């Protein structure tokens, strides 16, 4: 269909069926929060899973393990999911149109709005991993939640995979992956909490080798930690092998502290799940310089950064996407410091 006809029909179908989607959304939100609170598993881990599932349905990012996992998790109400997504998926099948929120990066350059952040971060981190996978020996997914990237790597990929997450969320995921028939043999699961400094010790005990170049993937997590935990995690990564990479997304302080009605509602909804936003990076424009300085203070060199939300004309970016590396000079300095500093006691 034409550039105007397809999206017009698509939006019309969505509008007509919006009451169905609203009922489904309420059912999905209430039921998933109740189940998550009772079981102690992360509710916010569903955010990335939902958008990846939608991308799979729309054909913009195929992820069979994600599709299988989504249909089995007990905190995903099947009726609510069908009603919420039904109008969009029906409109897509009838017109072939894919809404912009699922098409990042856009045909024309531009920063994604805050509402597009879940899809934008997944796409950004996918691309970063694809560029670096051949140069690293280990993949570490921090706060893995329902991430399925380790199960999508090409057959024969030599990279060893680790997933770090809290025990309850990780246990449920492993059970559901087993039920779904997803092969997890290439993944080493590490039950640990990033709010506790012993997560890295547990990772090493599980077989991680700090002296080998690694890719640390950290999606949809930093905003739920406190500043000490975020900085400690980045400094720990900075102490690993030269050439190691960390890719992550973040919110800015402007978003975490915003008094706008939309942000206040978002924070209230997250507080109801027991997982409120608690960390943001300084947002005074230009945000790129703030993020670079923050990473430098943690011993890392920023190699790429993208804003989420518009910046300029008095506006602060809502968040962003970043890629940082452990430079050879930094690694040598840390090694030298370790060698010359006498052990305590």
C-alpha positions in Angstrom: 0.0 0.0 0.0 1.1 3.6 -0.4 3.0 5.7 2.1 -0.3 7.4 3.2 -2.9 4.7 2.8 -1.3 1.9 4.8 -0.6 4.0 8.0 -4.0 5.6 7.7 -5.8 2.3 7.7 -3.5 1.0 10.4 -4.3 3.8 12.7 -8.0 3.6 12.0 -8.0 -0.1 13.0 -6.1 0.7 16.1 -8.5 3.5 17.0 -11.6 1.4 16.5 -10.3 -1.4 18.6 -8.7 0.8 21.3 -11.3 -0.1 23.9 -10.2 -3.8 23.5 -6.5 -2.8 23.9 -7.3 -0.8 27.0 -9.2 -3.6 28.7 -6.3 -5.9 27.8 -3.7 -3.5 29.1 -5.4 -3.2 32.5 -5.8 -6.9 32.8 -2.1 -7.4 31.8 -0.8 -4.8 34.2 -2.8 -5.8 37.2 -2.3 -9.5 36.9 1.4 -9.4 36.1 2.1 -7.1 39.0 0.2 -9.3 41.4 2.0 -12.5 40.3 5.4 -10.8 40.4 4.9 -9.4 43.9 3.8 -12.8 45.2 6.7 -14.7 43.5 9.4 -12.1 44.1 10.5 -12.1 40.5 11.2 -8.8 38.6 8.2 -7.2 37.1 10.2 -4.6 35.1 12.1 -7.5 33.3 8.9 -7.9 31.2 9.4 -4.5 29.6 12.2 -5.6 27.3 10.6 -9.0 26.8 7.4 -7.4 25.6 8.9 -5.1 23.1 11.2 -7.9 21.7 8.1 -10.1 21.4 6.3 -7.4 19.5 9.3 -7.0 17.2 9.3 -10.7 16.5 5.6 -10.6 15.7 6.1 -7.7 13.4 9.2 -9.2 11.7 11.6 -6.4 12.6 13.7 -8.6 15.1 13.3 -12.3 15.0 13.7 -14.0 18.4 12.2 -17.4 18.7 13.5 -18.0 22.3 11.8 -14.7 23.3 8.5 -15.8 21.8 8.5 -19.2 23.6 9.5 -17.6 26.9 6.8 -14.9 26.7 4.0 -17.5 26.3 5.1 -19.5 29.4 6.0 -17.0 32.1 3.3 -17.1 34.9 3.4 -13.3 35.2 2.4 -12.8 31.6 -1.5 -13.0 31.4 -2.3 -14.7 28.1 -5.7 -13.0 27.7 -4.3 -9.6 28.6 -1.5 -10.0 26.1 -3.8 -11.0 23.3 -6.2 -8.2 23.9 -3.4 -5.6 24.3 -1.5 -6.5 21.2 -4.4 -7.8 19.1 -5.4 -4.5 17.4 -1.8 -3.6 16.4 -1.0 -7.1 15.1 -4.3 -7.3 13.2 -3.7 -3.9 11.6 -0.2 -4.9 10.7 -1.3 -8.1 9.0 -4.0 -6.3 7.0 -1.7 -3.4 5.9 1.9 -4.5 6.3 2.6 -1.3 8.1 5.0 -1.3 11.1 4.6 1.7 13.5 7.7 3.9 14.0 8.2 2.8 17.6 9.3 -0.6 16.3 11.5 0.7 13.5 14.5 2.2 15.3 17.0 3.2 13.9 14.8 5.4 11.8 15.2 6.0 8.1 16.2 9.6 8.8 18.6 10.3 11.7 17.1 11.5 14.9 17.1 10.7 18.6 14.2 8.4 19.7 11.6 9.9 22.0 11.3 8.5 25.5 8.4 6.3 24.6 10.6 4.5 22.1 13.4 3.8 24.6 12.8 0.0 25.1 13.1 -0.7 21.4 15.9 1.8 20.8 18.0 0.3 23.5 17.5 -3.3 22.4 18.5 -2.3 18.8 21.5 -0.2 19.9 22.8 -3.0 22.2 22.2 -5.7 19.5 24.3 -3.7 17.0 27.0 -3.1 19.6 27.2 -6.8 20.4 27.3 -7.8 16.8 30.2 -5.4 16.1 32.3 -6.7 19.0 31.4 -10.3 19.4 34.3 -11.5 17.2 36.8 -9.6 19.4 35.8 -10.9 22.8 36.0 -14.3 24.5 33.1 -13.8 27.0 29.6 -12.3 27.1 28.3 -11.3 30.4 24.6 -10.2 30.6 24.2 -8.2 33.8 20.8 -8.2 35.4 19.8 -10.5 32.6 16.1 -10.7 33.4 14.4 -12.3 30.4 17.3 -11.5 27.9 17.6 -14.2 25.2 20.7 -13.0 23.3 22.8 -15.9 24.5 20.4 -18.3 22.8 20.4 -16.4 19.5 24.2 -16.4 18.9 25.1 -18.2 15.6 26.0 -21.9 15.9 29.7 -22.2 16.4 30.2 -18.9 18.1 33.2 -19.5 20.5 32.1 -16.9 23.1 31.4 -18.2 26.6 28.1 -16.7 28.0 27.3 -15.8 31.5 24.0 -14.4 32.9 23.9 -12.6 36.2 20.6 -12.0 38.0 18.9 -12.3 41.3 18.0 -15.9 42.4 14.2 -15.9 42.1 14.1 -14.2 38.7 16.8 -16.4 37.3 15.3 -19.6 38.7 11.9 -18.9 37.1 13.5 -18.0 33.8 15.6 -21.2 33.7 12.5 -23.3 34.5 10.5 -21.7 31.7 13.3 -22.0 29.2 13.5 -25.7 30.0 9.8 -26.1 29.5 10.1 -24.2 26.2 12.8 -26.5 25.0 15.4 -23.7 24.6 19.0 -25.1 24.8 20.8 -23.3 27.7 23.9 -25.5 27.7 26.2 -22.7 26.5 25.2 -20.3 29.3 26.6 -20.3 32.9 24.0 -18.8 35.3 25.3 -16.8 38.2 22.8 -16.0 41.0 23.9 -12.7 42.3 22.5 -9.2 43.2 24.3 -6.2 41.6 23.4 -4.2 44.7 25.9 -6.5 46.5 29.6 -6.1 45.8 30.1 -9.9 45.8 28.5 -10.3 42.4 31.9 -10.2 40.6 33.4 -12.7 43.0 30.6 -15.1 42.3 31.0 -14.5 38.5 34.7 -15.4 38.7 34.0 -18.5 40.8 31.5 -19.6 38.1 34.4 -19.6 35.6 34.6 -16.0 34.3 38.2 -15.0 33.4 38.9 -11.3 34.1 42.1 -11.3 32.0 40.2 -12.2 28.8 38.4 -9.5 26.7 34.7 -9.5 27.5 31.4 -7.8 26.5 29.3 -6.7 29.4 25.7 -6.1 28.3 23.6 -4.1 30.8 20.1 -3.4 29.6 17.3 -1.8 31.5 19.0 -2.1 34.9 21.0 1.0 35.9 17.9 3.1 36.7 16.8 0.6 39.3 20.1 0.6 41.2 21.6 3.2 43.5 24.6 5.3 42.5 27.1 3.4 44.6 26.1 0.1 42.9 26.2 1.6 39.3 29.6 3.2 39.9 31.0 0.1 41.6 29.9 -2.1 38.7 31.5 0.1 36.1 34.7 0.3 38.1 34.8 -3.4 38.4 34.4 -3.7 34.6 37.2 -1.2 34.2 39.4 -3.6 36.1 39.0 -6.4 33.5 41.0 -7.1 30.4 42.0 -4.3 27.9 39.5 -4.4 25.0 36.6 -5.3 27.2 33.4 -3.4 26.4 30.3 -2.4 28.4 27.1 -1.4 26.6 24.2 0.0 28.6 21.2 2.4 28.8 20.5 5.0 31.4 18.1 7.7 32.5 19.1 11.2 33.2 18.6 13.0 36.6 16.0 15.2 34.8 13.8 12.1 34.2 14.3 10.6 37.6 13.5 13.9 39.3 10.9 15.3 36.8 7.7 16.7 38.2 5.8 16.4 34.9 2.5 14.6 35.2 3.7 11.9 32.7 6.9 11.1 34.7 5.1 11.3 38.0 2.7 8.7 36.7 5.5 6.5 35.4 7.3 6.6 38.7 4.2 5.8 40.6 3.5 2.8 38.4 7.0 1.5 38.9 6.8 2.1 42.7 3.7 -0.1 42.7 5.9 -2.9 41.3 8.4 -2.4 44.1 11.1 -1.4 41.5 11.3 2.4 41.5 13.8 4.5 39.5 16.6 5.5 41.7 19.6 6.4 39.5 20.2 8.9 36.8 23.2 10.5 35.1 23.6 14.3 35.3 21.5 15.8 32.5 22.8 19.4 32.0 23.4 19.7 28.2 25.3 18.5 26.4 24.5 15.1 27.8 27.3 13.5 25.9 29.9 15.4 27.9 28.2 14.5 31.2 28.1 10.8 30.3 31.7 10.8 29.1 32.9 12.5 32.3 30.9 10.0 34.4 32.5 7.0 32.6 35.9 8.5 32.9 35.4 8.9 36.7 34.7 5.1 36.7 37.9 4.3 34.7 36.2 3.8 31.3 36.5 5.5 27.9 33.3 6.3 26.2 33.3 5.2 22.5 29.6 5.9 21.6 26.6 7.7 23.0 23.1 8.4 21.8 20.4 10.5 23.5 16.9 9.4 24.2 14.6 12.3 24.0 15.3 15.8 22.6 18.0 18.0 23.9 18.4 21.7 23.4 16.1 24.8 23.6 15.9 24.4 27.4 15.2 20.7 27.1 17.3 18.0 28.8 17.6 14.5 27.3 15.4 11.9 29.1 18.1 9.2 28.9 20.6 7.6 26.6 22.5 4.7 25.3 26.2 4.3 25.8 29.2 2.1 24.9 32.5 2.3 26.8 35.7 0.4 26.7 38.6 -0.6 28.9 41.6 1.0 27.3 45.1 -0.7 27.3 46.5 2.3 29.3 43.8 2.0 31.9 44.3 -1.8 32.2 48.1 -1.3 32.6 47.6 1.3 35.2 45.3 -0.9 37.2 47.7 -3.8 36.9 50.6 -1.6 38.1 48.5 -0.3 41.0 47.7 -3.9 42.0 51.4 -4.9 41.9 52.7 -1.9 43.8 50.1 -1.7 46.5 50.9 -4.0 49.5 48.0 -6.2 50.7 46.1 -5.0 53.7 47.3 -6.2 57.1 
